[in-house]
Amino acid sequence: MYNESKSLMVRAEYIEVENNVRLHITDAGEGRPIVLLHGWPLSDEMFEYQYTDLIKNNFRVIGITLRGFGKSDKPWGDYSYNTHVLDIKKVLCQLEIDDAVLCGFSMGGAIAIRYMAEYQSAHISKLALFGAAAPIWTQRKDFPYNLPKSAVDELIKLNNEDRPQLLQNFAKIFSATPKSLNDGMANWLNGMGLMASSYAMSQSLVALRDSDLRPDLNKITAPTIIMHGKKDKICSFDLAEQMHAGINGSQLIAFEKSGHSLFLEEKQKFNDLLIEFSKP
């Protein structure tokens, strides 16, 4: 039975992962933990419209904002997937999390894959990927999918010259059509992006451009669900098919009406599938 008084207990909002680096955490509810990793250039606040449904269905939600984004600290230094994976491991250890569902959206999905390949069953028993930027976000001679590297180079250049314009451009392709999300939702997401550091955004684009997670896919043995918009312009549906082929026993569910923002464009379908998959 859902216990609202328990879910409202005050918990730490920040967790220190190394000297002078604290990550912002949303931690609420009781039950099996669901750990949520956001995408570039957002924060754990992107899951606002998932948190309530998950808590009411007897889950503990733990949204982690990666270093450099949102309300987390924004140090200069390494922003590779491995750095984020180590941060996440430290958060899960400090919170004493076990038997969790690890969920990642976009860049967060790529980081979740790297975590599973590195740590396997440590703290985690299931994996959920949403519009994940994996196994590779950019094209290779043997991987003709999604963006050419030169397109990401242009994004990095624009980030360093006019970051607000980059965020505006990103917003135009975030959903299936420019009007799939209303102006309020678009402005809300844009505000999250503006909270990120320019350095973290550019370094994360480098990681997205250069990382190849294909060797990581066959290391994943946990039950895995892949949810992906058929009209995704940022992480094409081809990527979902490649992940599905590479992760043994994974389940692929297409969101026919959605672009990259499937968690908002088909919110109830998204929430219902995540709740069902996450049950013990």
N, C-alpha and C positions, 0 to 999 in steps of 0.2 A: 504494500500500500504506500502511495506517495506521501511522504511526510514533509510538509512545507516548512515547519519550524526547524527541522534538521537541515534542510537545504539552504536556509538563510543564515547558518552559522558563519561567523566572520572568519575568513581564512586569509593567508598571506596573499597580497596582491603583487608582490615582487619577490623574485628568488635570485640570489647572487650565484652566478655560475663561474666567475673568476673575480679577482680583485678589480673593483671599480666597474664591473659589468653585471647589471641586474636586468632580468627579463620580466616584462609585465605578464601576469597570469590572470586569466579568468578561471576561477575554481568554485564550482557551486553544484549542489545536488548530492544525492546519495545513491549508491548502487555501483554497478559495473562502470569503470572509468572509460570515457571516450576522450581521447587526446586529439585535439584539432590543431593543425598547422596551416597557416594562411598562405596566400600567394603574394607574389610581387605586384605592387609595392604596398600592400595592405597591412593589416594587423589582425590580432585575434578578434577584434570588434566586428570583422566581416561576418562572423557566425551569429550575430545577434538574433537572427530569425530562425536559428536552429536551437540555440540554448534552451529556450523555454519549453519547446516540444520534448527535447531530450530529458530535461529535468523532470517534467511531468510524467514521463514514461520510465521513471526509476533508474536514471543514469546519473553518474557524476560527470560533469563536463569540465575539461581542463583545456582551455585555449591558451596556447603559448605564442607570444609575439616574439619573433626572431630578433636577435640583436640588430640594431640599425633601423628598426621600423617601429611605427606606432609610439607607444609610451615606454618601450624598452630603451636601455642605454645604447648609445651610438658611437662606439669606439672606432678609431681607425685601426686597420689591421686586416686579418684574413677573413674573407667572406665565402670561402669554399663550402661545399656541402658538408665536408667532414667537420668543419668548425661548428656548424649548426647541429649536426648529429651529436657531437660531444656535449653541446649545451643541453640538448633535449635529454640525453642520458642523465646528466646531472640533475635536471629538474625532476625526472621520474624517480631517481634515487632519493632525493630530498623529500619528496612527497610520499615515498614508500608505495608507489603504484605497482599493482600486479594485475595480470589478466585483463589488460586494457585493449581497446580497439584503437589503433593508430590510424588517424585520418589525415590526408594531405590534399590540399587544393593547389593546382598549378605548380609553382616552384616548391610549395610545401609538399606536393605529391612526390616530386623528384627526391626531396630530402627524406621523406618517409621511406622510399625505396632504398636509399643508401643506408638508412638506419637499420632496416630489416636485414639487409645483406651483411651489415657489420655486427649486429647484436642478436639477430634472430629472435629467440623467444624471451629475451630479457625484458620483462615488464609487459610484453605485448603478446596477444594470442590471435588477433585478427587485424587485417589491413584493409582500409578503404581509400580509394584513390578517386579524386574528383577533378576532371579536366587537367590531369597531371601533365607537367612539362617533361615527359619521359617517354621512352628511354633516352632519346636525344632530342633536344629542342631545335637543333639546326641540321641542315643537310650535310651528308657525307657522300663520297663516291659510291658507297655501298648502303646508303640510307637516304633515299630521294624524297624525304617527307618534311613537311612544315617549312620553316623559314631558311633562306640562305644566310650564311654567316654575315654577308655584307649588309643585310637588313638590320641585324643586331648591332653591327658597327655604327650604323646610322642612328640607331636608338641611343647608343652610348654618347655619340657626338652631340645629339640634341639634349640629352640629359645634362651635359656639361655646359651647354650654351643657353638653354631655355627650358628648364625642367617643368614649369607650369604648362608649356605648350606640349611637351611630351605626354603629360598626364591627360590633357584634353584629347590628344590624338588617340591615346590608349582607350579612353572612355568611348570613343566613337565605334570601336570594334569589339568592345567588351561583351556585348550581348548580340543576339541574333540579328537585330536591326537597331539603328540608332534610337528608336523609340520603344524598344522592348521594355526598357526601364524608364520610369517617369523621372522628371527633372529632380525631384527630391532625392530619390535613390541615387541618381548619378552624382549629385552634389555631395551626398553622404560618402560615397566611395572616393570621390576626388579629395575630400577632406582628409581621409585616411592616408591617401598617397602623399599629400603635402606634408604629413607628419614624419615621413621617412627622411633619412639623411640622403643628400645627393651622393655622397661617397658610397653608402651602402647600396643605393640603387644601381650605380654604375658597376660596382664590383660584383653585385648579384647578376647583372646582365652578362658579365664576363663568365661567371660560373655557369649560367644557363647556356651560353653560346658554346662553351668548350667541354662540358661534362658529357661523358658517354656511360650510361648506366646499363647497357646491354649485358655486360658480364654479371651484373647484380641480379638480374631478373630470375635466373634459374637457382639462385640461392634462397629465394623466398619459398617457404614451405607452409606458412600460415594461410588459412582461408582468406581469399582476397576478392573484393568486389571493385569493379572499375565502372564508374559512372561518368558519362562524357556526352557533351552536346554535339549533335550531328552538324550544327551550323557554327561550330567553334572556329573563329578566325585567328585565334592566338595559339591554340594547341589543337591542330587539326585532328579530326576523328581517326585519321590514319595512325596517329600515335597510340590511341586507345587500342586499336587492333594489334599493333606491335606489342604492347604490354600484355594483352590477352594471350597472344601467341607465346610470349616468353615466360609468363608466370604460370606454372603448372596448376591446373584445376581452378584457375580464376574465372570469375563470372563477369561478363561485360553487359552493361545495360545502357542502351542509347536513349538520350533525351532528344526526341525528334524536333521539339519546338525551341530548343535552347542553343545559345552560343556558349561563350565561356562562362557566363554567370548563371549556370544551371541551378545553383543554390538559391537564386532569386527568381529566375524566369519560370521554373517549374518547382517552386518551393515545397508544396505539399507532397508531391511525388518524391522529391529528394529526401525530405524529412522522413516520410513513411518507409522508404527503402532503407535508409540508414538505421532507423529504429529496429526494423525487422532483422537486418543483417547483424546488428550488434547484440541481439539477445543472447544470453548464455546458452 
